[in-house]
């Protein structure tokens, strides 16, 4: 469906930018966890959730 709106040139440009966008998304996610209450977010991660049980 997206290819109907984008021409072949823009489709190729979008494919070239996918790794960069993915990397910046990962960096932004880690930065968000770092800048906010990390425990609130990491309580949703299954492995880490068991390590920090509240007494």
mmJSON file of the N, C-alpha and C atoms, coordinates in Angstrom:
{"data_MODEL":{"atom_site":{
"group_PDB":["ATOM","ATOM","ATOM","ATOM","ATOM","ATOM","ATOM","ATOM","ATOM","ATOM","ATOM","ATOM","ATOM","ATOM","ATOM","ATOM","ATOM","ATOM","ATOM","ATOM","ATOM","ATOM","ATOM","ATOM","ATOM","ATOM","ATOM","ATOM","ATOM","ATOM","ATOM","ATOM","ATOM","ATOM","ATOM","ATOM","ATOM","ATOM","ATOM","ATOM","ATOM","ATOM","ATOM","ATOM","ATOM","ATOM","ATOM","ATOM","ATOM","ATOM","ATOM","ATOM","ATOM","ATOM","ATOM","ATOM","ATOM","ATOM","ATOM","ATOM","ATOM","ATOM","ATOM","ATOM","ATOM","ATOM","ATOM","ATOM","ATOM","ATOM","ATOM","ATOM","ATOM","ATOM","ATOM","ATOM","ATOM","ATOM","ATOM","ATOM","ATOM","ATOM","ATOM","ATOM","ATOM","ATOM","ATOM","ATOM","ATOM","ATOM","ATOM","ATOM","ATOM","ATOM","ATOM","ATOM","ATOM","ATOM","ATOM","ATOM","ATOM","ATOM","ATOM","ATOM","ATOM","ATOM","ATOM","ATOM","ATOM","ATOM","ATOM","ATOM","ATOM","ATOM","ATOM","ATOM","ATOM","ATOM","ATOM","ATOM","ATOM","ATOM","ATOM","ATOM","ATOM","ATOM","ATOM","ATOM","ATOM","ATOM","ATOM","ATOM","ATOM","ATOM","ATOM","ATOM","ATOM","ATOM","ATOM","ATOM","ATOM","ATOM","ATOM","ATOM","ATOM","ATOM","ATOM","ATOM","ATOM","ATOM","ATOM","ATOM","ATOM","ATOM","ATOM","ATOM","ATOM","ATOM","ATOM","ATOM","ATOM","ATOM","ATOM","ATOM","ATOM"],
"id":[1,2,3,4,5,6,7,8,9,10,11,12,13,14,15,16,17,18,19,20,21,22,23,24,25,26,27,28,29,30,31,32,33,34,35,36,37,38,39,40,41,42,43,44,45,46,47,48,49,50,51,52,53,54,55,56,57,58,59,60,61,62,63,64,65,66,67,68,69,70,71,72,73,74,75,76,77,78,79,80,81,82,83,84,85,86,87,88,89,90,91,92,93,94,95,96,97,98,99,100,101,102,103,104,105,106,107,108,109,110,111,112,113,114,115,116,117,118,119,120,121,122,123,124,125,126,127,128,129,130,131,132,133,134,135,136,137,138,139,140,141,142,143,144,145,146,147,148,149,150,151,152,153,154,155,156,157,158,159,160,161,162,163,164,165],
"type_symbol":["N","C","C","N","C","C","N","C","C","N","C","C","N","C","C","N","C","C","N","C","C","N","C","C","N","C","C","N","C","C","N","C","C","N","C","C","N","C","C","N","C","C","N","C","C","N","C","C","N","C","C","N","C","C","N","C","C","N","C","C","N","C","C","N","C","C","N","C","C","N","C","C","N","C","C","N","C","C","N","C","C","N","C","C","N","C","C","N","C","C","N","C","C","N","C","C","N","C","C","N","C","C","N","C","C","N","C","C","N","C","C","N","C","C","N","C","C","N","C","C","N","C","C","N","C","C","N","C","C","N","C","C","N","C","C","N","C","C","N","C","C","N","C","C","N","C","C","N","C","C","N","C","C","N","C","C","N","C","C","N","C","C","N","C","C"],
"label_atom_id":["N","CA","C","N","CA","C","N","CA","C","N","CA","C","N","CA","C","N","CA","C","N","CA","C","N","CA","C","N","CA","C","N","CA","C","N","CA","C","N","CA","C","N","CA","C","N","CA","C","N","CA","C","N","CA","C","N","CA","C","N","CA","C","N","CA","C","N","CA","C","N","CA","C","N","CA","C","N","CA","C","N","CA","C","N","CA","C","N","CA","C","N","CA","C","N","CA","C","N","CA","C","N","CA","C","N","CA","C","N","CA","C","N","CA","C","N","CA","C","N","CA","C","N","CA","C","N","CA","C","N","CA","C","N","CA","C","N","CA","C","N","CA","C","N","CA","C","N","CA","C","N","CA","C","N","CA","C","N","CA","C","N","CA","C","N","CA","C","N","CA","C","N","CA","C","N","CA","C","N","CA","C","N","CA","C","N","CA","C","N","CA","C"],
"label_alt_id":[null,null,null,null,null,null,null,null,null,null,null,null,null,null,null,null,null,null,null,null,null,null,null,null,null,null,null,null,null,null,null,null,null,null,null,null,null,null,null,null,null,null,null,null,null,null,null,null,null,null,null,null,null,null,null,null,null,null,null,null,null,null,null,null,null,null,null,null,null,null,null,null,null,null,null,null,null,null,null,null,null,null,null,null,null,null,null,null,null,null,null,null,null,null,null,null,null,null,null,null,null,null,null,null,null,null,null,null,null,null,null,null,null,null,null,null,null,null,null,null,null,null,null,null,null,null,null,null,null,null,null,null,null,null,null,null,null,null,null,null,null,null,null,null,null,null,null,null,null,null,null,null,null,null,null,null,null,null,null,null,null,null,null,null,null],
"label_comp_id":["UNK","UNK","UNK","UNK","UNK","UNK","UNK","UNK","UNK","UNK","UNK","UNK","UNK","UNK","UNK","UNK","UNK","UNK","UNK","UNK","UNK","UNK","UNK","UNK","UNK","UNK","UNK","UNK","UNK","UNK","UNK","UNK","UNK","UNK","UNK","UNK","UNK","UNK","UNK","UNK","UNK","UNK","UNK","UNK","UNK","UNK","UNK","UNK","UNK","UNK","UNK","UNK","UNK","UNK","UNK","UNK","UNK","UNK","UNK","UNK","UNK","UNK","UNK","UNK","UNK","UNK","UNK","UNK","UNK","UNK","UNK","UNK","UNK","UNK","UNK","UNK","UNK","UNK","UNK","UNK","UNK","UNK","UNK","UNK","UNK","UNK","UNK","UNK","UNK","UNK","UNK","UNK","UNK","UNK","UNK","UNK","UNK","UNK","UNK","UNK","UNK","UNK","UNK","UNK","UNK","UNK","UNK","UNK","UNK","UNK","UNK","UNK","UNK","UNK","UNK","UNK","UNK","UNK","UNK","UNK","UNK","UNK","UNK","UNK","UNK","UNK","UNK","UNK","UNK","UNK","UNK","UNK","UNK","UNK","UNK","UNK","UNK","UNK","UNK","UNK","UNK","UNK","UNK","UNK","UNK","UNK","UNK","UNK","UNK","UNK","UNK","UNK","UNK","UNK","UNK","UNK","UNK","UNK","UNK","UNK","UNK","UNK","UNK","UNK","UNK"],
"label_asym_id":["A","A","A","A","A","A","A","A","A","A","A","A","A","A","A","A","A","A","A","A","A","A","A","A","A","A","A","A","A","A","A","A","A","A","A","A","A","A","A","A","A","A","A","A","A","A","A","A","A","A","A","A","A","A","A","A","A","A","A","A","A","A","A","A","A","A","A","A","A","A","A","A","A","A","A","A","A","A","A","A","A","A","A","A","A","A","A","A","A","A","A","A","A","A","A","A","A","A","A","A","A","A","A","A","A","A","A","A","A","A","A","A","A","A","A","A","A","A","A","A","A","A","A","A","A","A","A","A","A","A","A","A","A","A","A","A","A","A","A","A","A","A","A","A","A","A","A","A","A","A","A","A","A","A","A","A","A","A","A","A","A","A","A","A","A"],
"label_entity_id":["1","1","1","1","1","1","1","1","1","1","1","1","1","1","1","1","1","1","1","1","1","1","1","1","1","1","1","1","1","1","1","1","1","1","1","1","1","1","1","1","1","1","1","1","1","1","1","1","1","1","1","1","1","1","1","1","1","1","1","1","1","1","1","1","1","1","1","1","1","1","1","1","1","1","1","1","1","1","1","1","1","1","1","1","1","1","1","1","1","1","1","1","1","1","1","1","1","1","1","1","1","1","1","1","1","1","1","1","1","1","1","1","1","1","1","1","1","1","1","1","1","1","1","1","1","1","1","1","1","1","1","1","1","1","1","1","1","1","1","1","1","1","1","1","1","1","1","1","1","1","1","1","1","1","1","1","1","1","1","1","1","1","1","1","1"],
"label_seq_id":[1,1,1,2,2,2,3,3,3,4,4,4,5,5,5,6,6,6,7,7,7,8,8,8,9,9,9,10,10,10,11,11,11,12,12,12,13,13,13,14,14,14,15,15,15,16,16,16,17,17,17,18,18,18,19,19,19,20,20,20,21,21,21,22,22,22,23,23,23,24,24,24,25,25,25,26,26,26,27,27,27,28,28,28,29,29,29,30,30,30,31,31,31,32,32,32,33,33,33,34,34,34,35,35,35,36,36,36,37,37,37,38,38,38,39,39,39,40,40,40,41,41,41,42,42,42,43,43,43,44,44,44,45,45,45,46,46,46,47,47,47,48,48,48,49,49,49,50,50,50,51,51,51,52,52,52,53,53,53,54,54,54,55,55,55],
"pdbx_PDB_ins_code":[null,null,null,null,null,null,null,null,null,null,null,null,null,null,null,null,null,null,null,null,null,null,null,null,null,null,null,null,null,null,null,null,null,null,null,null,null,null,null,null,null,null,null,null,null,null,null,null,null,null,null,null,null,null,null,null,null,null,null,null,null,null,null,null,null,null,null,null,null,null,null,null,null,null,null,null,null,null,null,null,null,null,null,null,null,null,null,null,null,null,null,null,null,null,null,null,null,null,null,null,null,null,null,null,null,null,null,null,null,null,null,null,null,null,null,null,null,null,null,null,null,null,null,null,null,null,null,null,null,null,null,null,null,null,null,null,null,null,null,null,null,null,null,null,null,null,null,null,null,null,null,null,null,null,null,null,null,null,null,null,null,null,null,null,null],
"Cartn_x":[0.821,0.0,0.867,1.956,2.847,3.513,3.736,4.395,3.51,2.192,1.313,1.583,1.934,2.147,3.59,4.512,5.925,6.373,7.131,7.695,8.899,9.473,10.61,11.825,12.033,13.181,13.017,11.838,11.606,11.528,11.062,11.044,12.472,13.383,14.787,15.418,15.101,15.632,15.128,13.865,13.314,14.001,14.272,14.964,16.388,17.037,18.397,18.431,17.368,17.331,16.844,16.31,15.771,16.788,18.029,18.982,19.289,19.376,19.659,18.498,17.295,16.117,16.005,16.301,16.266,17.288,18.486,19.529,19.163,18.661,18.276,17.083,16.198,15.081,15.588,16.557,17.129,17.85,18.613,19.314,18.307,17.245,16.22,15.516,15.283,14.636,15.52,16.803,17.731,17.851,17.873,17.923,16.675,15.53,14.29,14.308,14.797,14.907,15.896,16.981,17.991,17.458,16.703,16.263,15.04,14.284,13.081,13.346,12.304,12.406,12.678,13.916,14.309,13.599,13.327,12.687,11.236,10.558,9.188,9.109,10.062,10.062,10.597,11.672,12.282,11.473,10.471,9.579,8.78,8.677,7.957,8.828,10.152,11.064,11.066,10.72,10.526,11.746,12.924,14.107,14.51,14.497,14.942,13.897,12.653,11.56,11.773,12.283,12.479,13.67,14.599,15.808,15.574,14.581,14.357,13.003,12.733,11.468,11.459,10.312,10.156,9.908,10.514,10.35,9.023],
"Cartn_y":[-1.19,0.0,1.257,1.202,2.358,2.593,1.538,1.687,2.416,2.459,3.236,4.723,5.17,6.599,7.021,6.099,6.418,5.874,6.679,6.209,5.319,4.732,3.824,4.524,5.774,6.502,6.689,7.1,7.334,6.027,4.979,3.667,3.212,3.429,3.061,3.936,5.218,6.092,5.666,5.282,4.826,3.545,2.636,1.398,1.665,2.671,3.015,3.609,4.303,4.969,4.066,2.89,2.012,1.64,1.257,0.953,2.166,3.338,4.544,4.876,4.788,5.062,4.032,2.786,1.753,1.997,2.412,2.669,3.864,4.939,6.102,5.796,4.92,4.513,3.749,2.875,2.126,3.059,3.999,4.968,5.827,6.246,7.03,6.245,4.964,4.13,3.965,3.719,3.596,4.927,6.019,7.339,7.635,7.185,7.371,6.59,5.355,4.552,5.198,5.725,6.353,7.634,8.428,9.731,9.641,8.563,8.442,7.453,7.103,6.131,4.763,4.321,3.09,1.878,1.873,0.707,0.561,1.668,1.648,0.998,1.295,0.742,-0.677,-0.933,-2.26,-3.305,-2.893,-3.875,-4.65,-4.143,-4.832,-5.835,-5.806,-6.755,-8.032,-9.188,-10.397,-10.826,-10.881,-11.375,-10.439,-9.146,-8.156,-7.968,-8.204,-8.013,-8.874,-10.092,-10.975,-10.603,-9.826,-9.492,-8.422,-7.59,-6.459,-6.555,-7.684,-7.844,-6.95,-6.372,-5.54,-6.447,-6.128,-6.955,-6.716],
"Cartn_z":[0.0,0.0,0.0,0.739,0.781,-0.573,-1.328,-2.629,-3.627,-3.377,-4.26,-4.131,-2.936,-2.699,-2.96,-2.78,-2.996,-4.345,-5.052,-6.299,-6.016,-7.06,-6.839,-6.222,-6.559,-6.005,-4.497,-4.069,-2.644,-1.867,-2.514,-1.869,-1.573,-2.518,-2.318,-1.231,-1.216,-0.164,1.215,1.297,2.572,3.022,2.104,2.467,2.918,2.347,2.766,4.169,4.564,5.86,6.973,6.683,7.718,8.805,8.479,9.558,10.445,9.85,10.621,11.554,11.036,11.857,12.979,12.681,13.715,14.806,14.438,15.42,16.295,15.688,16.477,17.38,16.926,17.785,18.999,18.793,19.908,20.875,20.352,21.2,21.971,21.309,21.978,23.068,22.822,23.839,25.066,24.845,25.966,26.702,25.96,26.585,27.401,26.918,27.665,28.971,28.921,30.144,31.104,30.586,31.435,32.077,31.323,31.811,32.712,32.612,33.434,34.558,35.235,36.311,35.699,35.692,34.993,35.553,36.835,37.432,36.971,36.784,36.293,34.917,34.054,32.695,32.697,33.446,33.419,34.177,34.925,35.551,34.516,33.312,32.242,31.502,31.705,31.05,31.888,31.307,32.108,32.924,32.35,33.061,34.185,33.9,34.874,35.966,35.659,36.613,37.866,37.715,38.866,39.72,39.197,39.938,41.005,40.811,41.704,42.379,42.978,43.691,44.929,45.197,46.401,47.584,48.707,49.907,50.57],
"occupancy":[1.0,1.0,1.0,1.0,1.0,1.0,1.0,1.0,1.0,1.0,1.0,1.0,1.0,1.0,1.0,1.0,1.0,1.0,1.0,1.0,1.0,1.0,1.0,1.0,1.0,1.0,1.0,1.0,1.0,1.0,1.0,1.0,1.0,1.0,1.0,1.0,1.0,1.0,1.0,1.0,1.0,1.0,1.0,1.0,1.0,1.0,1.0,1.0,1.0,1.0,1.0,1.0,1.0,1.0,1.0,1.0,1.0,1.0,1.0,1.0,1.0,1.0,1.0,1.0,1.0,1.0,1.0,1.0,1.0,1.0,1.0,1.0,1.0,1.0,1.0,1.0,1.0,1.0,1.0,1.0,1.0,1.0,1.0,1.0,1.0,1.0,1.0,1.0,1.0,1.0,1.0,1.0,1.0,1.0,1.0,1.0,1.0,1.0,1.0,1.0,1.0,1.0,1.0,1.0,1.0,1.0,1.0,1.0,1.0,1.0,1.0,1.0,1.0,1.0,1.0,1.0,1.0,1.0,1.0,1.0,1.0,1.0,1.0,1.0,1.0,1.0,1.0,1.0,1.0,1.0,1.0,1.0,1.0,1.0,1.0,1.0,1.0,1.0,1.0,1.0,1.0,1.0,1.0,1.0,1.0,1.0,1.0,1.0,1.0,1.0,1.0,1.0,1.0,1.0,1.0,1.0,1.0,1.0,1.0,1.0,1.0,1.0,1.0,1.0,1.0],
"B_iso_or_equiv":[0.0,0.0,0.0,0.0,0.0,0.0,0.0,0.0,0.0,0.0,0.0,0.0,0.0,0.0,0.0,0.0,0.0,0.0,0.0,0.0,0.0,0.0,0.0,0.0,0.0,0.0,0.0,0.0,0.0,0.0,0.0,0.0,0.0,0.0,0.0,0.0,0.0,0.0,0.0,0.0,0.0,0.0,0.0,0.0,0.0,0.0,0.0,0.0,0.0,0.0,0.0,0.0,0.0,0.0,0.0,0.0,0.0,0.0,0.0,0.0,0.0,0.0,0.0,0.0,0.0,0.0,0.0,0.0,0.0,0.0,0.0,0.0,0.0,0.0,0.0,0.0,0.0,0.0,0.0,0.0,0.0,0.0,0.0,0.0,0.0,0.0,0.0,0.0,0.0,0.0,0.0,0.0,0.0,0.0,0.0,0.0,0.0,0.0,0.0,0.0,0.0,0.0,0.0,0.0,0.0,0.0,0.0,0.0,0.0,0.0,0.0,0.0,0.0,0.0,0.0,0.0,0.0,0.0,0.0,0.0,0.0,0.0,0.0,0.0,0.0,0.0,0.0,0.0,0.0,0.0,0.0,0.0,0.0,0.0,0.0,0.0,0.0,0.0,0.0,0.0,0.0,0.0,0.0,0.0,0.0,0.0,0.0,0.0,0.0,0.0,0.0,0.0,0.0,0.0,0.0,0.0,0.0,0.0,0.0,0.0,0.0,0.0,0.0,0.0,0.0],
"pdbx_formal_charge":[null,null,null,null,null,null,null,null,null,null,null,null,null,null,null,null,null,null,null,null,null,null,null,null,null,null,null,null,null,null,null,null,null,null,null,null,null,null,null,null,null,null,null,null,null,null,null,null,null,null,null,null,null,null,null,null,null,null,null,null,null,null,null,null,null,null,null,null,null,null,null,null,null,null,null,null,null,null,null,null,null,null,null,null,null,null,null,null,null,null,null,null,null,null,null,null,null,null,null,null,null,null,null,null,null,null,null,null,null,null,null,null,null,null,null,null,null,null,null,null,null,null,null,null,null,null,null,null,null,null,null,null,null,null,null,null,null,null,null,null,null,null,null,null,null,null,null,null,null,null,null,null,null,null,null,null,null,null,null,null,null,null,null,null,null],
"auth_seq_id":[1,1,1,2,2,2,3,3,3,4,4,4,5,5,5,6,6,6,7,7,7,8,8,8,9,9,9,10,10,10,11,11,11,12,12,12,13,13,13,14,14,14,15,15,15,16,16,16,17,17,17,18,18,18,19,19,19,20,20,20,21,21,21,22,22,22,23,23,23,24,24,24,25,25,25,26,26,26,27,27,27,28,28,28,29,29,29,30,30,30,31,31,31,32,32,32,33,33,33,34,34,34,35,35,35,36,36,36,37,37,37,38,38,38,39,39,39,40,40,40,41,41,41,42,42,42,43,43,43,44,44,44,45,45,45,46,46,46,47,47,47,48,48,48,49,49,49,50,50,50,51,51,51,52,52,52,53,53,53,54,54,54,55,55,55],
"auth_comp_id":["UNK","UNK","UNK","UNK","UNK","UNK","UNK","UNK","UNK","UNK","UNK","UNK","UNK","UNK","UNK","UNK","UNK","UNK","UNK","UNK","UNK","UNK","UNK","UNK","UNK","UNK","UNK","UNK","UNK","UNK","UNK","UNK","UNK","UNK","UNK","UNK","UNK","UNK","UNK","UNK","UNK","UNK","UNK","UNK","UNK","UNK","UNK","UNK","UNK","UNK","UNK","UNK","UNK","UNK","UNK","UNK","UNK","UNK","UNK","UNK","UNK","UNK","UNK","UNK","UNK","UNK","UNK","UNK","UNK","UNK","UNK","UNK","UNK","UNK","UNK","UNK","UNK","UNK","UNK","UNK","UNK","UNK","UNK","UNK","UNK","UNK","UNK","UNK","UNK","UNK","UNK","UNK","UNK","UNK","UNK","UNK","UNK","UNK","UNK","UNK","UNK","UNK","UNK","UNK","UNK","UNK","UNK","UNK","UNK","UNK","UNK","UNK","UNK","UNK","UNK","UNK","UNK","UNK","UNK","UNK","UNK","UNK","UNK","UNK","UNK","UNK","UNK","UNK","UNK","UNK","UNK","UNK","UNK","UNK","UNK","UNK","UNK","UNK","UNK","UNK","UNK","UNK","UNK","UNK","UNK","UNK","UNK","UNK","UNK","UNK","UNK","UNK","UNK","UNK","UNK","UNK","UNK","UNK","UNK","UNK","UNK","UNK","UNK","UNK","UNK"],
"auth_asym_id":["A","A","A","A","A","A","A","A","A","A","A","A","A","A","A","A","A","A","A","A","A","A","A","A","A","A","A","A","A","A","A","A","A","A","A","A","A","A","A","A","A","A","A","A","A","A","A","A","A","A","A","A","A","A","A","A","A","A","A","A","A","A","A","A","A","A","A","A","A","A","A","A","A","A","A","A","A","A","A","A","A","A","A","A","A","A","A","A","A","A","A","A","A","A","A","A","A","A","A","A","A","A","A","A","A","A","A","A","A","A","A","A","A","A","A","A","A","A","A","A","A","A","A","A","A","A","A","A","A","A","A","A","A","A","A","A","A","A","A","A","A","A","A","A","A","A","A","A","A","A","A","A","A","A","A","A","A","A","A","A","A","A","A","A","A"],
"auth_atom_id":["N","CA","C","N","CA","C","N","CA","C","N","CA","C","N","CA","C","N","CA","C","N","CA","C","N","CA","C","N","CA","C","N","CA","C","N","CA","C","N","CA","C","N","CA","C","N","CA","C","N","CA","C","N","CA","C","N","CA","C","N","CA","C","N","CA","C","N","CA","C","N","CA","C","N","CA","C","N","CA","C","N","CA","C","N","CA","C","N","CA","C","N","CA","C","N","CA","C","N","CA","C","N","CA","C","N","CA","C","N","CA","C","N","CA","C","N","CA","C","N","CA","C","N","CA","C","N","CA","C","N","CA","C","N","CA","C","N","CA","C","N","CA","C","N","CA","C","N","CA","C","N","CA","C","N","CA","C","N","CA","C","N","CA","C","N","CA","C","N","CA","C","N","CA","C","N","CA","C","N","CA","C","N","CA","C","N","CA","C","N","CA","C"],
"pdbx_PDB_model_num":[1,1,1,1,1,1,1,1,1,1,1,1,1,1,1,1,1,1,1,1,1,1,1,1,1,1,1,1,1,1,1,1,1,1,1,1,1,1,1,1,1,1,1,1,1,1,1,1,1,1,1,1,1,1,1,1,1,1,1,1,1,1,1,1,1,1,1,1,1,1,1,1,1,1,1,1,1,1,1,1,1,1,1,1,1,1,1,1,1,1,1,1,1,1,1,1,1,1,1,1,1,1,1,1,1,1,1,1,1,1,1,1,1,1,1,1,1,1,1,1,1,1,1,1,1,1,1,1,1,1,1,1,1,1,1,1,1,1,1,1,1,1,1,1,1,1,1,1,1,1,1,1,1,1,1,1,1,1,1,1,1,1,1,1,1]
}}}
